[in-house]
Amino acid sequence: MPEGDTVYQAAARLASALTDRVLTTGELRHPRLSTVDLKGRTVLGPRTVGKHLFLRFDRDLSLHSHLGLDGTWQVQPRGARWRRPAHQARAVFTTDEHQAVGFLLHEMALVPTAEESRLVAHLGPDLLDPAWDDAHAAEALARLTAEPGREIGLALLDQRVMAGIGNVFKAEICHLLGVSPWTPVSDVDSERAVQLSRDLLERNKMTPDRCTTGDPRRDRRLWVYGRTRSGCLRCGSRVVAGTQGSGVRERVAYFCPKCQPGPTG
């Protein structure tokens, strides 16, 4: 599932293949952008903000995209067979040596590079911002505690609080905090929640196999997420999968009732 670490890794792959290269193909297969041809543009490099990715070109132009729940960027040698169906391709870029194809991308837009921030101004501090400091942490803490009665699971998923957390990290952060996802923010160590959020994404930003436990062995990488059959990695108790949120924001919430006391939805 794409979260901040996934987007960061995608940007790293794009940077390696495209930065300072001239595009020999620059197709955007999107209704609003289908007439745009980026062939001949020089790629200056990517920028990520939470789950958002900007790919910058010369002459003050940036492509904004969001991976959503199913988007991905695949980078391969030029001419290699795509690993996803062609009808899912939304962006196709090639250079003399590589190809980068964005499949099922969301929220695509071309904007002047100087206006990138306008598209992400609503977001909270980016947990993978290379300039992260005490001021970022303080702002994240203030946003997290602004609604004390809000469920911690929902607050963590809110990109306006902190940018980059998705459902996997939400479940794991709640487990490490020792609270159920439905626990009010006021009953949570919010300062530790911010620190854990930053630390877990930073630790996983260049690791394809996401790990929150410190144990990279298969089936031991996560404490509770997806472990309804295998049980809580800490205590072995049954992991419960409930639902949290409503409508399009409804998500599965994994938790261990023994390790994570509190409301259960």
KAVENGI-V303416 format. One record per backbone hydrogen bond with DSSP energy under -0.5 kcal/mol. NH is the residue of the N-H (numbers start at 1). CO is the residue of the C=O. Records with the same first field share a line. If there is no record, write none. Layout:
NH: CO  CO
This chain:
4: 164
7: 3
8: 4
9: 5
10: 6
11: 7
12: 8
13: 9
14: 10
15: 11
16: 12
17: 13
18: 14
19: 14  15
20: 43
21: 18
23: 41
24: 94
25: 94
27: 92
28: 36
29: 90
30: 28
33: 30
34: 30
36: 33
38: 26
40: 23
41: 38
43: 21
44: 56
45: 56
47: 54
49: 52
52: 49
53: 65
54: 47
55: 63
56: 45  54
57: 61
58: 42
61: 57
62: 111
63: 55
64: 62  109
65: 53
66: 106
67: 51
70: 67
71: 67
72: 103
74: 101
76: 99
78: 97
80: 77
88: 85
89: 86
90: 102
91: 102
92: 27
93: 100
94: 25
95: 98
99: 76
100: 93
101: 74
102: 91
103: 72  101
104: 88
106: 66
109: 64
111: 62  109
115: 112
116: 113
118: 115
119: 115  116
120: 116  117
121: 117
123: 120
124: 159
125: 161
127: 125  163
129: 126
132: 129
137: 133
138: 134
139: 135
140: 136
141: 137
142: 138
143: 139
144: 140
145: 141
146: 143
147: 144
150: 147
152: 183
153: 181
155: 151
156: 152
157: 153
158: 154
159: 157
161: 158
162: 158
163: 125
164: 162
170: 166
171: 167
172: 168
173: 169
174: 170
175: 171
176: 172
177: 173
178: 174  175
179: 174
180: 261
182: 263
183: 180
185: 150
186: 148
187: 184
188: 185
190: 188
193: 189
194: 190
195: 191
196: 192
197: 193
198: 194
199: 195
200: 196
201: 197
202: 198
203: 199
204: 200
205: 201  202
207: 204
208: 206
210: 208
212: 221
213: 221
216: 214
220: 217
227: 224
231: 227
232: 237
233: 223
236: 232
239: 227
240: 255
242: 240  253
244: 251
249: 246
250: 247
251: 244
253: 242
254: 252
255: 240
257: 238  255
260: 256
